[in-house]
Amino acid sequence: MFGDLTPAQSLLIVWVTGSLLAFIVSCLILWLIIRGAVLSALRKHAAEQRELGRDAGHRGPGDPRP
């Protein structure tokens, strides 16, 4: 099947395959970076909310206590 390819055809197949592989790897790396940033922001937000809950004495939004 691939035995009768010219060098130009072989180079084209290698170039397309390499480009596709590089694109997939770069998308995976980008996804990991974004996922890490989002998880970090969520952890920070959760910590801030816990701290606000301690400061407010764990009162709900409709609690009339001063």
C-alpha positions in Angstrom: 0.0 0.0 0.0 2.7 2.5 1.0 5.5 0.9 -1.0 4.8 2.8 -4.2 4.7 6.3 -2.7 7.0 8.9 -4.1 9.2 10.8 -1.6 7.0 13.9 -2.0 3.9 11.8 -1.1 5.6 10.3 1.9 6.7 13.7 3.1 3.2 15.0 2.7 1.8 12.1 4.8 4.4 12.6 7.5 3.7 16.4 7.5 -0.1 16.0 7.8 0.2 13.3 10.5 2.7 15.3 12.5 0.6 18.5 12.2 -2.5 16.7 13.4 -0.6 15.1 16.3 0.9 18.5 17.3 -2.6 20.1 17.1 -4.1 17.4 19.4 -1.2 17.6 21.9 -1.5 21.4 22.0 -5.3 21.2 22.6 -4.6 18.8 25.4 -2.0 21.0 27.0 -4.3 24.1 26.6 -7.2 22.1 28.2 -5.0 21.1 31.2 -3.9 24.7 31.7 -7.4 26.0 31.6 -8.7 23.2 33.9 -5.9 24.0 36.4 -6.7 27.7 36.4 -10.5 27.0 36.9 -9.9 24.5 39.7 -7.5 26.9 41.4 -10.1 29.7 41.2 -12.8 27.5 42.5 -10.7 26.4 45.5 -9.9 30.1 46.3 -13.6 31.0 46.0 -14.6 28.1 48.3 -12.0 29.2 50.9 -13.3 32.8 50.7 -16.9 31.7 51.1 -16.0 29.5 54.1 -14.2 32.5 55.7 -17.2 34.7 55.0 -19.4 32.1 56.6 -17.3 32.0 59.8 -17.3 35.8 60.0 -21.1 36.0 59.6 -21.7 33.3 62.2 -23.2 30.9 59.6 -26.3 33.0 59.2 -28.5 32.5 56.1 -29.4 35.3 53.7 -32.9 35.8 55.2 -31.8 35.6 58.9 -33.0 38.9 60.7 -30.5 38.6 63.5 -28.1 41.6 63.8 
